[in-house]
Amino acid sequence: MNKLFLLTMFGFFLLASCGKEKSKSDQDFSTPAPAEKTADAESYDPKRGIGKYETVELGASLDKALAEKGLKTAEVKCTSCHKPTDEKLVGPGWKGVTGRRTPQWIMNFITNPDPMIDKDPELQAQLELCMIRMPNQGLTEDEARSILEYMRQNDGVK
């Protein structure tokens, strides 16, 4: 009998404490909070994106060692969602991406995807097709640069 009483009182305490916490809150959770702005729509540069990379200098020819490192990094962090062809897997295929996007845009996107998805109309359209946001893989600058070099190799740069 005592166990039943204690259990009932514990349940009542949980319900009461949850109700009090909600009544103390000034926030209205029925409507989503406004998204934090990372950049104004007018200031978004579709050639650069959003991030720290203003310009990215590429060699005229491929850095094969860097591209090999990029392949290894991509195999760990990218190829579960992206194919090197133009075929969509979870995300879009990579074939031709270095011809469609600037090096700084690619570097900014792969190191800083969330703000760019929020601002770039082409990425938003791609999101509607893929239905999954690209996660931030926490790439270092060196990893991102090597993946870019691998993408260049994939697009035929010699």
DSSP file with accessible surface (Angstrom, degrees, kcal/mol):
  #  RESIDUE AA STRUCTURE BP1 BP2  ACC     N-H-->O    O-->H-N    N-H-->O    O-->H-N    TCO  KAPPA ALPHA  PHI   PSI    X-CA   Y-CA   Z-CA
    1    1 A M     >        0   0  186      0, 0.0     4,-2.3     0, 0.0     5,-0.1   0.000 360.0 360.0 360.0 -43.2    0.0    0.0    0.0
    2    2 A N  H  >  +     0   0  130      1,-0.2     4,-2.6     2,-0.2     5,-0.2   0.866 360.0  52.9 -62.7 -37.5    2.8    2.4    0.9
    3    3 A K  H  > S+     0   0  180      2,-0.2     4,-2.6     1,-0.2    -1,-0.2   0.914 109.5  48.2 -63.9 -42.9    4.5    1.7   -2.5
    4    4 A L  H  > S+     0   0  110      2,-0.2     4,-2.5     1,-0.2    -2,-0.2   0.920 112.2  49.5 -63.6 -41.8    1.3    2.5   -4.4
    5    5 A F  H  X S+     0   0  123     -4,-2.3     4,-2.6     2,-0.2    -2,-0.2   0.935 112.7  46.7 -62.3 -46.9    0.9    5.7   -2.4
    6    6 A L  H  X S+     0   0  114     -4,-2.6     4,-2.5     2,-0.2    -2,-0.2   0.906 112.5  50.0 -62.7 -42.1    4.5    6.7   -3.0
    7    7 A L  H  X S+     0   0  117     -4,-2.6     4,-2.3     2,-0.2    -1,-0.2   0.925 111.7  48.1 -63.7 -41.7    4.2    5.9   -6.7
    8    8 A T  H  X S+     0   0   85     -4,-2.5     4,-2.5    -5,-0.2    -2,-0.2   0.928 112.7  48.2 -64.9 -43.5    1.0    7.9   -7.0
    9    9 A M  H  X S+     0   0   91     -4,-2.6     4,-2.6     2,-0.2    -1,-0.2   0.899 110.4  51.8 -65.4 -39.3    2.6   10.9   -5.2
   10   10 A F  H  X S+     0   0  120     -4,-2.5     4,-2.4     2,-0.2    -2,-0.2   0.929 110.8  47.8 -62.9 -45.0    5.7   10.8   -7.4
   11   11 A G  H  X S+     0   0   29     -4,-2.3     4,-2.3     2,-0.2    -2,-0.2   0.919 112.3  49.3 -61.4 -43.0    3.5   10.8  -10.5
   12   12 A F  H  X S+     0   0  140     -4,-2.5     4,-2.8     1,-0.2     5,-0.2   0.918 109.8  51.8 -62.4 -41.8    1.5   13.7   -9.2
   13   13 A F  H  X S+     0   0  132     -4,-2.6     4,-2.7     1,-0.2     5,-0.2   0.923 109.2  50.3 -61.0 -43.3    4.7   15.6   -8.4
   14   14 A L  H  X S+     0   0   78     -4,-2.4     4,-2.0     2,-0.2    -1,-0.2   0.931 112.9  45.7 -61.8 -46.2    6.0   15.1  -11.9
   15   15 A L  H  X S+     0   0  132     -4,-2.3     4,-2.1     1,-0.2    -2,-0.2   0.921 114.3  48.3 -63.3 -42.6    2.8   16.3  -13.5
   16   16 A A  H  X S+     0   0   36     -4,-2.8     4,-2.3     1,-0.2    -2,-0.2   0.915 111.5  49.0 -66.3 -42.1    2.6   19.3  -11.1
   17   17 A S  H  X S+     0   0   46     -4,-2.7     4,-2.0    -5,-0.2    -1,-0.2   0.881 110.5  50.8 -68.6 -34.9    6.2   20.3  -11.7
   18   18 A C  H  X S+     0   0   86     -4,-2.0     4,-1.8    -5,-0.2    -1,-0.2   0.919 110.9  49.2 -66.1 -41.4    5.9   20.1  -15.5
   19   19 A G  H  X S+     0   0   44     -4,-2.1     4,-1.9     1,-0.2    -2,-0.2   0.912 110.7  49.5 -65.4 -40.5    2.8   22.3  -15.4
   20   20 A K  H  X S+     0   0  135     -4,-2.3     4,-1.6     1,-0.2    -1,-0.2   0.915 108.6  53.1 -65.3 -41.2    4.4   24.9  -13.2
   21   21 A E  H  X S+     0   0  130     -4,-2.0     4,-0.9     1,-0.2    -1,-0.2   0.920 109.6  48.6 -61.2 -41.7    7.5   25.1  -15.4
   22   22 A K  H >< S+     0   0  173     -4,-1.8     3,-0.6     1,-0.2    -1,-0.2   0.907 109.5  51.6 -66.6 -39.6    5.3   25.7  -18.5
   23   23 A S  H 3< S+     0   0   95     -4,-1.9    -1,-0.2     1,-0.2    -2,-0.2   0.797 106.6  54.9 -70.3 -25.3    3.3   28.5  -16.8
   24   24 A K  H 3< S+     0   0  150     -4,-1.6    -1,-0.2    -5,-0.2    -2,-0.2   0.751  89.5  96.6 -74.9 -24.3    6.5   30.3  -15.7
   25   25 A S    <<  -     0   0   44     -4,-0.9    -3,-0.0    -3,-0.6    -4,-0.0  -0.443  55.5-164.0 -74.4 137.2    7.8   30.4  -19.3
   26   26 A D        +     0   0  166     -2,-0.2     2,-0.2     2,-0.1    -1,-0.1   0.500  61.3 102.8 -90.6  -8.2    7.3   33.6  -21.3
   27   27 A Q        -     0   0  133      1,-0.0     2,-0.7     2,-0.0    -2,-0.1  -0.554  66.0-141.4 -82.1 143.5    8.1   31.8  -24.6
   28   28 A D    >   -     0   0  102     -2,-0.2     3,-0.7     1,-0.1    -2,-0.1  -0.904  17.8-178.1-101.5 106.7    5.4   30.7  -27.0
   29   29 A F  T 3   +     0   0  157     -2,-0.7    -1,-0.1     1,-0.2     4,-0.1   0.439  67.5  82.2 -86.9   1.7    6.5   27.3  -28.3
   30   30 A S  T 3  S+     0   0   95      1,-0.1    -1,-0.2     2,-0.1    -2,-0.0   0.727  93.7  47.3 -78.6 -20.2    3.5   27.0  -30.7
   31   31 A T  S <  S-     0   0   84     -3,-0.7    -3,-0.1     0, 0.0    -1,-0.1  -0.955  96.3-107.1-120.2 141.9    5.2   29.1  -33.3
   32   32 A P        -     0   0  121      0, 0.0     3,-0.1     0, 0.0    -2,-0.1  -0.339  36.1-109.4 -66.8 146.5    8.7   28.7  -34.5
   33   33 A A        -     0   0   87      1,-0.1     3,-0.1    -4,-0.1     2,-0.0  -0.441  44.0 -93.5 -69.4 147.0   11.3   31.2  -33.4
   34   34 A P        -     0   0  124      0, 0.0    -1,-0.1     0, 0.0     2,-0.1  -0.381  47.5-104.9 -63.0 140.8   12.5   33.5  -36.1
   35   35 A A        -     0   0   90      1,-0.1     2,-0.3    -3,-0.1     0, 0.0  -0.390  34.2-109.9 -66.9 141.4   15.7   32.3  -37.8
   36   36 A E        -     0   0  177     -2,-0.1     2,-0.4    -3,-0.1    -1,-0.1  -0.558  33.8-124.8 -71.9 131.5   18.8   34.1  -36.8
   37   37 A K        +     0   0  160     -2,-0.3     3,-0.1     1,-0.2    -1,-0.1  -0.649  29.2 178.3 -83.4 130.5   20.1   36.1  -39.8
   38   38 A T  S    S-     0   0   72      1,-0.4     2,-0.3    -2,-0.4    -1,-0.2   0.646  73.3  -3.8-100.4 -22.9   23.6   35.3  -40.8
   39   39 A A  S    S-     0   0   22     76,-0.1    -1,-0.4    11,-0.0     2,-0.1  -0.943  79.1-101.0-164.5 146.2   23.7   37.7  -43.8
   40   40 A D    >>  -     0   0   89     -2,-0.3     3,-0.8     1,-0.1     4,-0.7  -0.430  32.1-120.4 -69.3 149.5   21.2   40.0  -45.5
   41   41 A A  G >4 S+     0   0   73      1,-0.3     3,-0.7     2,-0.2    -1,-0.1   0.865 114.7  54.8 -58.4 -34.7   19.7   38.7  -48.7
   42   42 A E  G 34 S+     0   0  168      1,-0.2    -1,-0.3     3,-0.0    -2,-0.0   0.801 107.0  50.2 -69.9 -27.4   21.1   41.7  -50.5
   43   43 A S  G <4 S+     0   0   74     -3,-0.8     2,-0.3     2,-0.1    -1,-0.2   0.537  80.7 113.1 -91.6  -4.3   24.7   40.9  -49.3
   44   44 A Y    <<  -     0   0   24     -4,-0.7     6,-0.1    -3,-0.7     3,-0.0  -0.535  55.1-154.5 -71.3 125.9   24.7   37.3  -50.3
   45   45 A D    >>  -     0   0   70      4,-0.5     4,-3.9    -2,-0.3     3,-1.2  -0.888   6.3-161.6-103.2 109.0   27.2   36.8  -53.1
   46   46 A P  T 34 S+     0   0   76      0, 0.0    -1,-0.1     0, 0.0     4,-0.1   0.665  91.8  55.1 -67.7 -12.1   26.3   33.7  -55.2
   47   47 A K  T 34 S+     0   0  143      2,-0.1    58,-0.5    54,-0.1    55,-0.2   0.675 125.1  20.6 -88.3 -20.4   29.8   33.6  -56.6
   48   48 A R  T <4 S-     0   0   44     -3,-1.2    60,-0.2    56,-0.1     2,-0.1   0.685  88.7-159.4-116.7 -36.8   31.4   33.4  -53.1
   49   49 A G     <  -     0   0    2     -4,-3.9    -4,-0.5    59,-0.1     2,-0.5  -0.504  43.0 -49.0  83.4-157.6   28.8   32.2  -50.7
   50   50 A I  S    S+     0   0   27     62,-0.2     2,-0.3    55,-0.2    66,-0.2  -0.975  91.9  69.0-120.6 126.4   29.0   32.8  -47.0
   51   51 A G  S    S-     0   0   22     -2,-0.5    57,-0.1     1,-0.1    58,-0.1  -0.942  90.2 -64.3 155.4-172.8   32.2   32.0  -45.1
   52   52 A K  S    S+     0   0  142     -2,-0.3     2,-0.9    55,-0.1    -1,-0.1   0.630  94.3  98.4 -82.8 -11.8   35.8   33.0  -44.6
   53   53 A Y        +     0   0   18     51,-0.2    55,-0.1     1,-0.2     3,-0.1  -0.661  35.1 164.1 -87.4 105.3   37.1   32.2  -48.1
   54   54 A E  S    S-     0   0  128     -2,-0.9     2,-0.3     1,-0.4    -1,-0.2   0.890  75.1  -1.4 -79.5 -47.9   37.2   35.4  -50.2
   55   55 A T        -     0   0   97     49,-0.1     2,-0.4    48,-0.1    -1,-0.4  -0.978  61.1-155.0-141.1 152.0   39.4   33.9  -52.8
   56   56 A V        -     0   0   21     -2,-0.3     2,-0.5    -3,-0.1    48,-0.2  -0.986  16.2-143.4-130.9 118.2   41.0   30.5  -53.3
   57   57 A E        -     0   0  159     -2,-0.4     2,-0.4    46,-0.1    -2,-0.0  -0.726  19.4-170.7 -85.3 126.3   44.1   30.3  -55.5
   58   58 A L        -     0   0   55     -2,-0.5     2,-0.1     4,-0.0     4,-0.1  -0.898  22.7-116.8-114.2 146.7   44.3   27.2  -57.6
   59   59 A G        -     0   0   40     -2,-0.4     4,-0.1     2,-0.2    -1,-0.0  -0.391  24.6-118.5 -74.2 158.1   47.3   26.0  -59.6
   60   60 A A  S    S+     0   0  110     -2,-0.1     2,-0.3     2,-0.1    98,-0.2   0.856 101.3  41.8 -65.8 -32.2   46.9   25.7  -63.4
   61   61 A S  S    S-     0   0   79     96,-0.1    -2,-0.2     1,-0.1     2,-0.2  -0.730 101.5 -88.5-113.3 165.8   47.6   22.0  -63.1
   62   62 A L        -     0   0   17     96,-1.2     2,-1.0    -2,-0.3     3,-0.1  -0.432  24.0-135.6 -72.9 140.0   46.4   19.5  -60.6
   63   63 A D     >  -     0   0   81      1,-0.2     4,-2.5    -2,-0.2     5,-0.2  -0.843  22.9-168.2 -91.7  98.2   48.2   18.8  -57.3
   64   64 A K  H  > S+     0   0  150     -2,-1.0     4,-2.3     1,-0.2    -1,-0.2   0.861  81.7  51.9 -63.0 -38.2   48.0   15.0  -57.5
   65   65 A A  H  > S+     0   0   77      2,-0.2     4,-2.1     1,-0.2    -1,-0.2   0.921 112.3  46.6 -64.8 -41.3   49.1   14.4  -53.9
   66   66 A L  H  > S+     0   0   36      1,-0.2     4,-2.5     2,-0.2    84,-0.2   0.905 111.3  51.7 -67.4 -39.3   46.5   16.9  -52.6
   67   67 A A  H  X S+     0   0    0     -4,-2.5     4,-2.3     2,-0.2    -2,-0.2   0.893 108.7  51.3 -64.3 -38.0   43.8   15.3  -54.8
   68   68 A E  H  X S+     0   0   90     -4,-2.3     4,-2.0     2,-0.2    -1,-0.2   0.916 110.5  48.3 -65.3 -41.8   44.7   11.8  -53.4
   69   69 A K  H  X S+     0   0   95     -4,-2.1     4,-2.3     1,-0.2    -2,-0.2   0.904 110.5  52.6 -62.6 -40.2   44.4   13.1  -49.9
   70   70 A G  H  X S+     0   0    0     -4,-2.5     4,-2.9    76,-0.4    -2,-0.2   0.882 105.8  53.6 -63.7 -38.3   41.1   14.7  -50.9
   71   71 A L  H  X S+     0   0   38     -4,-2.3     4,-2.5     2,-0.2    -1,-0.2   0.938 109.6  48.2 -61.2 -44.9   39.8   11.3  -52.2
   72   72 A K  H  X S+     0   0  122     -4,-2.0     4,-1.2     2,-0.2    -2,-0.2   0.910 113.9  46.1 -63.6 -41.9   40.7    9.7  -48.9
   73   73 A T  H  X S+     0   0   18     -4,-2.3     4,-2.8     1,-0.2     3,-0.4   0.929 112.3  50.9 -66.0 -42.9   38.9   12.4  -46.9
   74   74 A A  H  X>S+     0   0    0     -4,-2.9     4,-2.9     1,-0.2     5,-2.5   0.879 104.4  57.8 -63.0 -37.5   35.9   12.3  -49.3
   75   75 A E  H  <5S+     0   0  112     -4,-2.5    -1,-0.2     3,-0.2    -2,-0.2   0.849 114.6  38.4 -62.4 -30.4   35.7    8.5  -48.9
   76   76 A V  H  <5S+     0   0  119     -4,-1.2    -2,-0.2    -3,-0.4    -1,-0.2   0.891 133.4  19.4 -85.0 -40.6   35.3    9.0  -45.1
   77   77 A K  H  <5S+     0   0   50     -4,-2.8    -3,-0.2    -5,-0.1    -2,-0.2   0.583 130.5  24.6-111.3 -11.8   33.1   12.1  -45.0
   78   78 A C  T >X5S+     0   0   15     -4,-2.9     3,-1.9    -5,-0.3     4,-1.9   0.731  94.9  73.8-126.7 -37.7   31.3   12.6  -48.4
   79   79 A T  T 34<S+     0   0   52     -5,-2.5    -4,-0.1     1,-0.3    -3,-0.1   0.576  83.3  72.6 -74.6  -5.0   30.8    9.5  -50.5
   80   80 A S  T 34 S+     0   0   92     -6,-0.3    -1,-0.3     1,-0.1     3,-0.1   0.738 119.0  20.0 -73.8 -17.1   28.0    8.0  -48.4
   81   81 A C  T <4 S+     0   0   40     -3,-1.9    10,-2.7     1,-0.2     9,-1.2   0.598 123.9  53.6-120.1 -22.5   25.9   10.8  -49.8
   82   82 A H  B  <  -A   88   0A  25     -4,-1.9    -1,-0.2     7,-0.2    11,-0.2  -0.965  59.5-154.9-124.8 137.9   27.7   12.0  -53.0
   83   83 A K        -     0   0   64      4,-0.6    11,-2.7    -2,-0.4    12,-0.3  -0.763  25.9-126.2-100.8 153.4   28.9   10.1  -56.1
   84   84 A P  S    S+     0   0   46      0, 0.0    -1,-0.1     0, 0.0     2,-0.0   0.636  93.5  71.3 -74.0  -9.1   31.7   11.4  -58.3
   85   85 A T  S    S-     0   0   62      2,-0.2    10,-1.7     9,-0.1     9,-0.4  -0.150 105.4 -96.5 -87.6-169.9   29.4   11.1  -61.3
   86   86 A D  S    S+     0   0  134      8,-0.2     7,-0.5     7,-0.2     2,-0.3   0.407  88.3 116.3 -90.0   6.4   26.4   13.3  -62.0
   87   87 A E        -     0   0  100      5,-0.1    -4,-0.6     1,-0.1     2,-0.3  -0.543  67.1-125.9 -78.9 133.7   24.1   10.7  -60.4
   88   88 A K  B     +A   82   0A 104     -2,-0.3    -6,-0.1     4,-0.2    -1,-0.1  -0.585  34.8 165.3 -75.9 134.9   22.2   11.7  -57.3
   89   89 A L  S    S-     0   0   71      2,-2.5    -7,-0.2    -8,-0.5    -1,-0.1   0.427  80.7 -40.6-108.3-101.6   22.6    9.5  -54.3
   90   90 A V  S    S+     0   0   53     -9,-1.2    42,-0.2     2,-0.1    -8,-0.2   0.839 141.0  23.4 -87.4 -47.1   21.4   11.3  -51.1
   91   91 A G  S    S-     0   0    8    -10,-2.7    -2,-2.5     1,-0.2    -8,-0.3  -0.533 109.9 -70.1-105.6 177.2   22.9   14.5  -52.3
   92   92 A P        -     0   0   44      0, 0.0    -1,-0.2     0, 0.0    -4,-0.2  -0.264  53.3-100.6 -68.5 155.1   23.8   15.6  -55.8
   93   93 A G        -     0   0    8     -7,-0.5    -7,-0.2   -11,-0.2    -5,-0.1  -0.338  23.7-132.5 -69.4 158.9   26.6   14.0  -57.8
   94   94 A W    >   +     0   0   22    -11,-2.7     3,-2.3    -9,-0.4     4,-0.3   0.577  61.1 125.0 -92.5 -10.9   29.9   15.9  -58.0
   95   95 A K  T 3  S+     0   0   94    -10,-1.7   -10,-0.1   -12,-0.3    60,-0.1  -0.270  85.9   3.5 -57.6 125.5   30.6   15.7  -61.7
   96   96 A G  T >> S+     0   0   26     55,-0.2     4,-1.3    56,-0.1     3,-1.2   0.439  88.5 126.4  84.3  -0.2   31.0   19.2  -63.2
   97   97 A V  H <>  +     0   0   20     -3,-2.3     4,-2.2     1,-0.3     3,-0.2   0.875  69.9  56.2 -62.9 -34.0   30.8   21.1  -59.9
   98   98 A T  H 34 S+     0   0   37     -4,-0.3    -1,-0.3    53,-0.2    54,-0.1   0.717 108.0  49.5 -74.2 -14.6   34.1   22.9  -60.3
   99   99 A G  H <4 S+     0   0   74     -3,-1.2    -1,-0.2     1,-0.1    -2,-0.2   0.733 115.7  42.2 -87.4 -25.8   32.8   24.2  -63.6
  100  100 A R  H  < S+     0   0  153     -4,-1.3     2,-0.3    -3,-0.2    -2,-0.2   0.731 117.7  42.7 -89.9 -26.8   29.5   25.4  -62.1
  101  101 A R  S  < S-     0   0   39     -4,-2.2    -1,-0.1    -5,-0.2   -54,-0.1  -0.920  81.0-115.0-125.7 150.2   30.9   26.9  -58.9
  102  102 A T     >  -     0   0   36     -2,-0.3     4,-2.3   -55,-0.2     5,-0.2  -0.407  32.1-113.1 -76.7 157.4   33.9   29.0  -58.0
  103  103 A P  H  > S+     0   0   31      0, 0.0     4,-2.6     0, 0.0     5,-0.2   0.899 118.0  50.8 -58.4 -40.5   36.6   27.6  -55.7
  104  104 A Q  H  > S+     0   0   39      2,-0.2     4,-2.7     1,-0.2     5,-0.2   0.886 108.4  52.1 -67.4 -35.3   35.7   30.0  -52.9
  105  105 A W  H  > S+     0   0   11    -58,-0.5     4,-2.8     2,-0.2     5,-0.2   0.944 111.6  47.0 -63.5 -45.4   32.0   29.0  -53.1
  106  106 A I  H  X S+     0   0    4     -4,-2.3     4,-2.8     2,-0.2     5,-0.3   0.943 113.9  47.1 -61.9 -47.0   32.9   25.3  -52.9
  107  107 A M  H  X S+     0   0    3     -4,-2.6     4,-1.4     1,-0.2    -1,-0.2   0.923 114.3  47.1 -62.0 -43.8   35.2   25.9  -49.9
  108  108 A N  H  X S+     0   0    0     -4,-2.7     4,-1.4   -60,-0.2    -1,-0.2   0.909 114.3  47.8 -64.9 -40.6   32.7   28.1  -48.1
  109  109 A F  H  < S+     0   0   26     -4,-2.8     3,-0.3    -5,-0.2    -2,-0.2   0.940 111.7  46.6 -69.1 -45.1   29.9   25.6  -48.7
  110  110 A I  H  < S+     0   0   14     -4,-2.8    27,-0.5     1,-0.2    29,-0.4   0.753 122.2  37.4 -74.3 -17.1   31.7   22.5  -47.6
  111  111 A T  H  < S+     0   0   29     -4,-1.4    -1,-0.2    -5,-0.3    -2,-0.2   0.589 133.0  24.4-101.8 -10.6   33.0   24.2  -44.5
  112  112 A N  S  X S+     0   0   44     -4,-1.4     4,-1.0    -3,-0.3   -62,-0.2  -0.393  70.1 153.2-150.5  56.4   29.9   26.3  -43.7
  113  113 A P  H  >  +     0   0    0      0, 0.0     4,-2.7     0, 0.0     5,-0.3   0.877  61.4  63.1 -68.4 -37.5   26.8   24.6  -45.2
  114  114 A D  H  > S+     0   0   66      1,-0.2     4,-2.1     2,-0.2     5,-0.2   0.926 104.6  42.5 -60.3 -52.2   24.0   25.8  -43.0
  115  115 A P  H  > S+     0   0   21      0, 0.0     4,-1.0     0, 0.0    -1,-0.2   0.881 116.1  51.1 -62.8 -32.3   24.1   29.6  -43.6
  116  116 A M  H >X S+     0   0    0     -4,-1.0     4,-3.2     2,-0.2     3,-0.5   0.913 108.0  50.5 -71.6 -40.6   24.6   29.0  -47.3
  117  117 A I  H 3< S+     0   0    8     -4,-2.7    -1,-0.2     1,-0.2    -3,-0.2   0.905 109.5  53.5 -61.5 -37.2   21.6   26.7  -47.5
  118  118 A D  H 3< S+     0   0   73     -4,-2.1    -1,-0.2    -5,-0.3    -2,-0.2   0.776 122.6  26.8 -68.0 -24.9   19.6   29.3  -45.7
  119  119 A K  H << S+     0   0   46     -4,-1.0    -2,-0.2    -3,-0.5    -1,-0.2   0.724  97.4  87.2-110.9 -29.5   20.5   32.1  -48.2
  120  120 A D     X  -     0   0    2     -4,-3.2     4,-2.3     1,-0.2     5,-0.2  -0.664  57.3-157.2 -84.6 117.3   21.4   30.5  -51.6
  121  121 A P  H  > S+     0   0   90      0, 0.0     4,-2.1     0, 0.0    -1,-0.2   0.861  94.4  52.2 -61.7 -34.4   18.3   30.0  -53.8
  122  122 A E  H  > S+     0   0  124      2,-0.2     4,-2.2     1,-0.2     5,-0.1   0.892 110.2  48.0 -69.3 -37.5   19.9   27.3  -55.8
  123  123 A L  H  > S+     0   0   17      2,-0.2     4,-2.4     1,-0.2    -1,-0.2   0.882 109.9  52.8 -68.7 -36.4   20.8   25.3  -52.7
  124  124 A Q  H  X S+     0   0   80     -4,-2.3     4,-1.6     2,-0.2    -2,-0.2   0.908 109.9  48.0 -65.3 -39.4   17.3   25.8  -51.4
  125  125 A A  H  X S+     0   0   53     -4,-2.1     4,-1.2     2,-0.2    -2,-0.2   0.906 111.4  50.7 -66.0 -39.6   16.0   24.3  -54.7
  126  126 A Q  H  X S+     0   0   65     -4,-2.2     4,-2.7     1,-0.2     3,-0.3   0.887 105.8  56.4 -63.8 -38.2   18.4   21.5  -54.4
  127  127 A L  H  X S+     0   0   47     -4,-2.4     4,-3.1     1,-0.2    -1,-0.2   0.885 102.0  55.9 -61.6 -37.3   17.3   20.9  -50.8
  128  128 A E  H  < S+     0   0  152     -4,-1.6    -1,-0.2     1,-0.2    -2,-0.2   0.847 112.5  42.7 -64.6 -31.5   13.7   20.4  -52.1
  129  129 A L  H  < S+     0   0  122     -4,-1.2    -2,-0.2    -3,-0.3    -1,-0.2   0.898 123.1  35.5 -78.5 -43.3   14.9   17.7  -54.4
  130  130 A C  H  < S-     0   0   13     -4,-2.7    -2,-0.2    -5,-0.1    -3,-0.2   0.761  86.7-152.9 -84.6 -28.0   17.2   15.9  -51.9
  131  131 A M     <  +     0   0  145     -4,-3.1     2,-0.4    -5,-0.3    -3,-0.1   0.504  66.0  88.0  69.0   4.9   15.1   16.5  -48.8
  132  132 A I  S    S-     0   0  106    -42,-0.2     2,-0.2    -5,-0.1    -1,-0.1  -0.993  74.9-128.7-136.3 130.0   18.1   16.4  -46.5
  133  133 A R        -     0   0   90     -2,-0.4   -19,-0.1     1,-0.1   -42,-0.0  -0.495  33.2-107.9 -72.0 142.9   20.3   19.2  -45.5
  134  134 A M        -     0   0   40     -2,-0.2     2,-0.1   -21,-0.1   -17,-0.1  -0.564  39.2-130.0 -69.2 126.4   24.0   18.7  -46.0
  135  135 A P        -     0   0   66      0, 0.0     2,-0.7     0, 0.0    -1,-0.1  -0.447  20.3-105.6 -77.2 153.4   25.5   18.3  -42.5
  136  136 A N        -     0   0   81      1,-0.1   -25,-0.1    -2,-0.1   -26,-0.1  -0.697  30.4-165.7 -76.0 116.5   28.5   20.2  -41.4
  137  137 A Q        -     0   0   74     -2,-0.7    -1,-0.1   -27,-0.5   -26,-0.1   0.422  35.5-120.0 -85.9  -0.5   31.3   17.6  -41.5
  138  138 A G        -     0   0   52      1,-0.2     2,-0.1   -28,-0.1   -27,-0.1   0.877  44.2-173.9  65.1  38.0   33.7   19.8  -39.4
  139  139 A L        -     0   0   22    -29,-0.4    -1,-0.2     1,-0.1     2,-0.1  -0.395  18.8-131.2 -67.3 139.6   36.2   19.9  -42.2
  140  140 A T     >  -     0   0   74     -2,-0.1     4,-2.7     1,-0.1     5,-0.2  -0.380  30.0-104.2 -76.9 167.8   39.6   21.5  -41.5
  141  141 A E  H  > S+     0   0  102      1,-0.2     4,-2.6     2,-0.2     5,-0.2   0.916 123.8  49.9 -59.7 -42.2   40.9   24.0  -44.0
  142  142 A D  H  > S+     0   0  108      2,-0.2     4,-2.2     1,-0.2    -1,-0.2   0.904 111.1  48.4 -64.9 -42.0   43.4   21.4  -45.3
  143  143 A E  H  > S+     0   0   45      2,-0.2     4,-2.3     1,-0.2    -2,-0.2   0.928 112.7  48.3 -63.5 -45.0   40.7   18.7  -45.7
  144  144 A A  H  X S+     0   0    0     -4,-2.7     4,-2.4     1,-0.2    -2,-0.2   0.930 112.0  49.0 -62.0 -43.8   38.4   21.1  -47.5
  145  145 A R  H  X S+     0   0   47     -4,-2.6     4,-2.1    -5,-0.2    -1,-0.2   0.892 111.1  50.0 -65.4 -36.7   41.2   22.2  -49.9
  146  146 A S  H  X S+     0   0    0     -4,-2.2     4,-2.4     2,-0.2   -76,-0.4   0.898 109.4  51.2 -70.7 -35.3   42.1   18.6  -50.6
  147  147 A I  H  X S+     0   0    1     -4,-2.3     4,-2.7     2,-0.2    -2,-0.2   0.917 108.4  52.5 -65.4 -40.9   38.5   17.7  -51.4
  148  148 A L  H  X S+     0   0    2     -4,-2.4     4,-2.2     2,-0.2    -2,-0.2   0.926 109.2  49.3 -59.3 -41.6   38.3   20.7  -53.8
  149  149 A E  H  X S+     0   0    1     -4,-2.1     4,-2.3     1,-0.2    -2,-0.2   0.907 109.9  51.2 -66.8 -37.7   41.4   19.4  -55.5
  150  150 A Y  H  X S+     0   0   24     -4,-2.4     4,-2.8   -84,-0.2    -1,-0.2   0.914 108.2  52.3 -63.2 -41.0   39.8   15.9  -55.7
  151  151 A M  H  X S+     0   0    7     -4,-2.7     4,-1.5     2,-0.2   -53,-0.2   0.898 108.1  51.4 -61.4 -39.9   36.8   17.5  -57.3
  152  152 A R  H  <>S+     0   0   19     -4,-2.2     5,-2.4     2,-0.2    -2,-0.2   0.921 110.5  48.4 -62.8 -43.4   39.0   19.2  -59.8
  153  153 A Q  H ><5S+     0   0   76     -4,-2.3     3,-1.9     1,-0.2    -2,-0.2   0.925 108.9  53.6 -62.3 -42.9   40.6   15.9  -60.7
  154  154 A N  H 3<5S+     0   0   33     -4,-2.8    -1,-0.2     1,-0.3    -2,-0.2   0.816 106.8  53.2 -60.6 -29.7   37.1   14.3  -61.0
  155  155 A D  T 3<5S-     0   0   37     -4,-1.5    -1,-0.3    -3,-0.2    -2,-0.2   0.299 127.5 -96.8 -91.5   7.7   36.2   17.1  -63.4
  156  156 A G  T < 5 +     0   0   44     -3,-1.9     2,-0.3     1,-0.3    -3,-0.2   0.553  66.7 154.3  97.0   6.9   39.2   16.4  -65.6
  157  157 A V      <       0   0   43     -5,-2.4    -1,-0.3    -6,-0.1   -96,-0.1  -0.530 360.0 360.0 -69.3 131.8   41.9   18.9  -64.5
  158  158 A K              0   0  185     -2,-0.3   -96,-1.2   -98,-0.2    -1,-0.0  -0.740 360.0 360.0-103.9 360.0   45.3   17.4  -65.3
